[in-house]
Amino acid sequence: MHYRESMEQAAAYMDAHCREEISAVDLAQRYGYSFYHFCHIFRACIGLSPGKYLRRARLQAAAAELSAGRSVTEVALDYGFDTPGGFAKAFRKEFNTSPSCYRRECAHTSPIFEKGRIAIEPRFESKPAFWAVGCETRPQNEDIDILEHAACWHQQDYSQVDKEDYARIAASDLGEVGLWTHPEETSGQLAYFYGPIVKKENDVPAGMNLLAIPAADYAVFPVEQAAADYAAGDLAALRDHIRDAWKYIYREWFEKSGKELDQSKLSFEFYHGHRVEIWTPVKSIIF
């Protein structure tokens, strides 16, 4: 059996038995892996750790029961949460709404998750070329998985940038972008760029680099959990949600949608206040 097939079976098992006490140790034994290898292979194939996948599977199933009219307390206890408060906190973190609100207002909307994974519907938009200025971080490992290392703004070094210069260009309030680029085209060396959008291409403060982002047609994916993550000050959760969205786009959405990535353009994260979106260039958009 191939790794992906066995990991998908493990994920399906968690979906079907999410009310039960399940551990990664038990699953590793069930599918013939050591605990170490099971955890690493599951994350590589499915995109989440076993524990995080199980938690999402439980919350997805719980959301379905809330939409059918069951009480928040009953559902919380059925899905392994000690208190309704703990359930509400986990539910809001995943779905950006409270269980009671979902039960009351979201019963007839489309599912938040599909088969235990994120399901995001994009809008389509054409955007002219623009510029951004920022700093670059180059990883020591050239073979990193950029889907696992998206949203790397926390690693940026702005120590060489004048604070007044940065405040001046950021004051335009056009938002900021984060993206992986290949500044060394011959070597393939990656760099993560992050910084504000600017109106003029010659407005480059000392210590920062100019990046030209060409005009393109985009599929634009909102990261719905971002506002709640910002409000809670949970930047680690924010990075995880952004990375999960990237993985969904490249591992599932392109295959399901039939759209083709425009590899001559750039994909980027867009940040504006508490709003986060992923802009992915696609070919042949029909409005």
C-alpha positions in Angstrom: 0.0 0.0 0.0 1.3 3.5 -0.9 1.9 6.0 1.9 -0.8 8.4 0.7 -3.4 5.6 0.4 -2.7 4.4 4.0 -2.7 7.9 5.3 -6.0 8.7 3.6 -7.4 5.5 5.2 -6.2 6.8 8.6 -7.9 10.1 8.0 -11.1 8.4 6.9 -11.0 6.3 10.0 -10.7 9.4 12.2 -13.6 11.0 10.3 -15.8 7.9 11.0 -14.7 7.5 14.6 -14.2 11.0 15.8 -16.4 10.6 18.8 -14.1 7.9 20.1 -10.9 8.1 22.0 -8.3 7.9 19.3 -4.5 8.4 19.6 -1.8 8.7 17.1 -0.1 5.7 18.8 -3.2 3.6 18.2 -3.4 4.7 14.5 0.3 4.0 14.0 -0.1 0.4 15.2 -3.3 0.0 13.2 -1.6 0.9 9.9 1.7 -0.7 10.6 4.0 2.3 11.3 6.2 3.4 14.1 4.7 6.3 16.0 7.5 8.6 14.7 7.0 7.7 11.0 3.3 7.7 11.2 3.2 11.3 12.4 5.7 12.5 9.8 4.1 10.6 6.9 0.6 11.6 7.9 1.5 15.3 8.0 3.4 15.1 4.7 0.4 13.4 2.9 -2.6 15.1 4.6 -1.1 18.4 5.5 -2.0 18.4 9.2 -0.7 16.5 12.2 -2.9 13.5 13.3 -4.0 15.4 16.4 -5.0 18.6 14.5 -6.8 16.5 11.8 -8.8 14.7 14.5 -9.7 17.9 16.2 -10.9 19.4 12.9 -12.9 16.2 12.1 -14.6 16.5 15.5 -15.4 20.1 15.0 -16.8 19.5 11.5 -19.0 16.7 12.8 -20.1 18.9 15.7 -21.0 21.7 13.3 -23.2 19.3 11.4 -25.0 18.3 14.6 -25.4 22.0 15.6 -27.0 22.7 12.2 -29.5 19.9 12.9 -30.6 21.7 16.1 -28.8 19.9 18.9 -27.7 22.0 21.9 -24.2 23.3 22.2 -23.7 21.6 25.6 -24.8 18.2 24.3 -22.6 18.4 21.2 -19.6 19.6 23.3 -19.7 16.7 25.6 -20.4 14.2 22.8 -17.2 15.3 21.0 -14.8 15.1 23.9 -14.8 18.6 25.3 -14.8 18.9 29.0 -16.8 22.2 29.1 -19.0 24.1 26.6 -16.6 27.0 27.1 -13.6 25.0 25.8 -15.7 23.8 22.9 -16.8 27.3 22.1 -13.2 28.5 22.1 -12.0 25.7 19.8 -15.1 26.2 17.5 -14.5 29.9 17.1 -10.8 29.4 16.4 -11.6 27.1 13.5 -14.7 28.7 12.1 -14.5 32.3 13.2 -18.0 32.1 14.7 -19.5 30.8 18.0 -21.3 27.5 18.1 -24.5 29.2 19.2 -24.3 31.6 16.3 -23.6 28.8 13.8 -26.5 26.8 15.2 -28.8 29.8 14.9 -27.7 31.4 11.6 -25.6 29.0 9.6 -27.8 25.9 9.5 -28.5 26.3 5.8 -25.1 27.5 4.5 -22.6 25.3 2.7 -20.2 23.2 4.9 -17.3 25.0 6.3 -15.1 22.0 5.8 -15.1 19.4 3.1 -13.9 15.9 4.1 -12.2 17.3 7.1 -10.2 19.8 5.1 -10.6 23.5 4.4 -13.0 24.3 1.6 -12.6 28.0 0.4 -14.5 29.5 -2.5 -12.4 32.2 -4.2 -13.5 35.3 -6.1 -11.8 36.1 -9.4 -10.2 39.5 -10.0 -7.8 41.1 -12.5 -5.2 43.3 -11.0 -2.8 45.7 -12.7 1.0 45.6 -12.0 2.1 47.2 -8.7 5.1 47.6 -6.5 6.0 46.7 -3.0 9.1 47.4 -0.8 10.3 45.1 1.9 13.0 42.9 3.3 14.0 39.4 2.3 14.8 36.4 4.4 16.8 33.6 2.7 16.5 30.2 4.4 19.7 28.1 4.9 17.9 25.1 3.6 17.3 25.4 -0.2 14.9 22.4 -0.2 12.2 23.8 2.1 8.5 23.2 1.4 7.2 26.7 0.8 3.7 25.6 1.7 4.9 24.7 5.1 6.8 27.9 5.5 4.4 30.5 4.2 3.7 33.6 6.3 7.3 33.9 7.4 7.0 37.6 8.2 8.0 36.9 11.8 11.5 36.1 10.6 12.1 39.4 8.8 15.0 41.6 10.0 14.2 45.3 9.8 17.1 46.4 11.9 18.7 48.2 8.9 15.5 50.1 8.0 14.8 53.6 9.2 11.6 53.5 11.3 10.4 56.9 10.1 10.9 55.8 6.4 9.0 52.6 7.0 6.2 54.5 8.9 5.9 56.9 6.0 5.5 54.3 3.3 3.2 52.1 5.4 1.0 55.2 6.1 -0.4 54.9 2.5 -2.5 52.1 3.8 -2.4 50.0 0.6 -1.7 46.9 2.5 1.3 44.6 2.7 2.3 41.5 0.7 4.3 38.4 1.6 5.6 35.9 -0.9 8.4 33.5 -1.8 10.6 34.7 -4.7 13.6 33.4 -6.6 16.0 36.4 -6.6 18.9 34.1 -7.6 17.4 32.6 -10.8 20.5 30.6 -11.7 20.8 28.9 -8.3 17.1 28.6 -7.5 17.8 30.1 -4.0 14.5 31.1 -2.4 13.8 34.3 -0.4 10.7 35.3 1.5 9.7 38.9 0.8 7.5 41.0 3.1 6.6 44.6 3.0 4.1 47.4 2.1 2.6 48.2 -1.3 3.8 51.6 -2.6 2.4 54.0 -5.2 5.8 54.9 -6.8 8.5 52.5 -7.8 11.2 54.9 -6.8 10.0 55.1 -3.2 12.5 52.7 -1.7 13.9 53.4 1.7 17.4 52.4 2.6 17.7 48.8 3.7 14.7 47.7 1.7 14.2 46.1 -1.7 11.8 46.9 -4.5 9.6 44.1 -5.9 7.6 44.5 -9.1 4.5 42.3 -9.2 3.2 42.0 -12.7 -0.5 42.4 -13.8 -2.4 39.1 -13.7 -5.8 37.4 -13.3 -6.2 36.0 -9.8 -8.2 33.6 -7.8 -8.5 35.4 -4.4 -8.9 33.2 -1.3 -9.9 34.8 2.0 -8.4 33.4 5.2 -11.5 33.8 7.3 -9.9 32.9 10.6 -7.5 35.8 10.4 -9.6 38.5 12.2 -10.2 36.2 15.1 -6.5 35.3 15.3 -5.5 38.9 15.2 -8.1 39.8 17.9 -6.7 37.0 20.1 -3.1 38.0 19.4 -2.5 34.4 18.3 0.0 34.9 15.5 1.1 31.2 15.6 -2.5 30.2 14.8 -2.7 32.9 12.1 0.4 31.4 10.4 -1.1 27.9 10.6 -4.4 29.1 9.0 -2.5 30.8 6.2 -0.4 27.7 5.6 -3.4 25.5 5.6 -5.1 27.7 3.0 -2.0 27.6 0.8 -2.0 23.8 1.0 -5.7 23.5 0.1 -5.2 25.7 -2.9 -2.3 23.8 -4.4 -3.2 20.3 -3.2 -6.9 20.3 -3.8 -8.4 23.4 -5.3 -6.5 23.5 -8.6 -7.3 19.8 -9.2 -11.0 20.3 -8.4 -11.6 23.6 -10.2 -9.9 22.7 -13.5 -8.1 26.1 -13.4 -4.4 26.3 -14.4 -1.8 28.2 -12.4 -0.2 31.0 -14.4 3.5 30.2 -13.7 4.7 33.4 -15.3 3.2 35.5 -12.5 3.5 35.7 -8.7 1.3 34.3 -6.0 1.3 36.3 -2.8 -0.3 36.8 0.7 -2.1 40.1 1.0 -2.5 41.8 4.5 -4.7 44.8 5.2 -5.6 45.4 8.8 -7.1 42.1 10.1 -7.9 41.0 6.5 -5.7 38.3 5.0 -6.1 36.9 1.4 -4.1 34.7 -0.8 -3.8 35.8 -4.4 -3.0 33.1 -6.9 -2.5 33.8 -10.6 -4.6 31.7 -12.9 -5.1 31.4 -16.7 -8.2 31.9 -18.7 -10.5 33.6 -16.2 -14.0 34.2 -17.6 -15.9 36.9 -15.7 
